[in-house]
Amino acid sequence: MMTLPSELQKSFNQTLNEYEEERKMPFLSTMEKMAIERGKESGAKENCQKNICQILEKRFGKLSKDLVKQINQIEELNVLEQLHLETISVNSVADFQTLIEPHLKSEN
């Protein structure tokens, strides 16, 4: 990918905006679409991780740094969503810890 000089970039952006308006549709490259999807998924994961921690803290008090780190290591959105639901019904932080153990990456 190359960077255009400032004036050329402005001209390109203006031409692209005109093109989009004429066709009543935005022009997104495949790479841009992929980046947008990755950004959405990344945001959803971070939001889910944050919500899990907030609910656990609300129910059981301050969480250990290790537990927060473990929650943030979980990458699969579907797993995080399921764990988010479990935060409502677990009886303790220890019970939640047993739920996340199978999903943690081994550090070997």
C-alpha positions as CSV (number, residue, x, y, z in Angstrom):
1,M,0.0,0.0,0.0
2,M,1.4,3.4,-0.9
3,T,0.7,6.8,0.7
4,L,-0.2,9.6,-1.7
5,P,1.0,13.2,-1.3
6,S,-1.4,15.4,0.6
7,E,-2.8,17.3,-2.4
8,L,-3.2,14.1,-4.4
9,Q,-4.9,12.4,-1.5
10,K,-7.4,15.2,-1.2
11,S,-8.1,15.1,-4.9
12,F,-8.6,11.3,-4.8
13,N,-11.0,11.6,-1.8
14,Q,-13.0,14.3,-3.6
15,T,-13.2,12.2,-6.7
16,L,-14.2,9.1,-4.7
17,N,-16.9,11.0,-2.8
18,E,-18.4,12.3,-6.1
19,Y,-18.3,8.7,-7.5
20,E,-20.1,7.4,-4.4
21,E,-22.8,10.1,-4.6
22,E,-23.4,9.5,-8.3
23,R,-24.0,5.9,-7.8
24,K,-25.7,6.3,-4.4
25,M,-23.5,3.6,-2.9
26,P,-20.2,3.7,-1.0
27,F,-17.2,2.1,-2.6
28,L,-15.5,-0.3,-0.2
29,S,-12.7,-2.6,-1.2
30,T,-12.6,-6.1,0.0
31,M,-9.8,-5.3,2.4
32,E,-11.8,-2.4,3.9
33,K,-14.8,-4.7,4.4
34,M,-12.6,-7.3,6.1
35,A,-11.1,-4.6,8.3
36,I,-14.5,-3.3,9.3
37,E,-15.7,-6.9,10.2
38,R,-12.5,-7.6,12.2
39,G,-13.0,-4.3,14.0
40,K,-16.7,-5.1,14.9
41,E,-15.7,-8.6,16.1
42,S,-12.8,-7.2,18.2
43,G,-15.1,-4.6,19.7
44,A,-17.7,-7.2,20.5
45,K,-15.1,-9.4,22.3
46,E,-13.8,-6.5,24.3
47,N,-17.3,-5.5,25.3
48,C,-18.2,-9.0,26.3
49,Q,-15.0,-9.4,28.4
50,K,-15.6,-6.0,30.1
51,N,-19.3,-6.9,30.8
52,I,-18.2,-10.3,32.4
53,C,-15.8,-8.5,34.7
54,Q,-18.3,-5.8,35.7
55,I,-21.0,-8.3,36.5
56,L,-18.7,-10.6,38.5
57,E,-17.4,-7.5,40.4
58,K,-20.9,-6.3,41.1
59,R,-21.9,-9.7,42.5
60,F,-18.7,-10.8,44.3
61,G,-16.5,-7.8,44.8
62,K,-13.1,-6.9,43.4
63,L,-11.6,-9.5,41.0
64,S,-8.0,-10.7,41.0
65,K,-5.7,-9.4,38.3
66,D,-5.1,-13.0,37.3
67,L,-8.8,-13.7,36.7
68,V,-9.3,-10.5,34.6
69,K,-6.2,-11.5,32.6
70,Q,-7.7,-15.0,32.0
71,I,-11.0,-13.6,30.9
72,N,-9.2,-11.2,28.5
73,Q,-7.3,-14.2,27.0
74,I,-10.4,-15.8,25.8
75,E,-10.8,-15.0,22.1
76,E,-13.8,-16.9,20.9
77,L,-16.8,-14.6,20.8
78,N,-19.3,-17.5,21.2
79,V,-17.5,-18.7,24.3
80,L,-17.5,-15.2,25.8
81,E,-21.2,-14.8,25.1
82,Q,-21.9,-18.0,26.9
83,L,-19.7,-17.1,29.8
84,H,-21.4,-13.7,30.0
85,L,-24.7,-15.5,30.5
86,E,-23.1,-17.7,33.2
87,T,-22.0,-14.7,35.2
88,I,-25.7,-14.3,36.2
89,S,-26.1,-17.7,37.8
90,V,-22.7,-18.8,39.2
91,N,-22.5,-19.0,42.9
92,S,-19.0,-17.8,43.4
93,V,-15.9,-16.5,41.6
94,A,-14.4,-20.0,42.1
95,D,-17.4,-21.6,40.3
96,F,-16.8,-19.1,37.4
97,Q,-13.1,-20.0,37.4
98,T,-13.9,-23.6,36.8
99,L,-16.1,-22.6,33.8
100,I,-13.3,-20.7,32.1
101,E,-10.5,-23.2,32.7
102,P,-11.2,-25.3,29.6
103,H,-11.1,-22.2,27.4
104,L,-7.7,-20.9,28.5
105,K,-4.7,-21.3,26.3
106,S,-2.0,-23.4,27.9
107,E,1.3,-21.6,28.5
108,N,3.7,-24.4,27.5
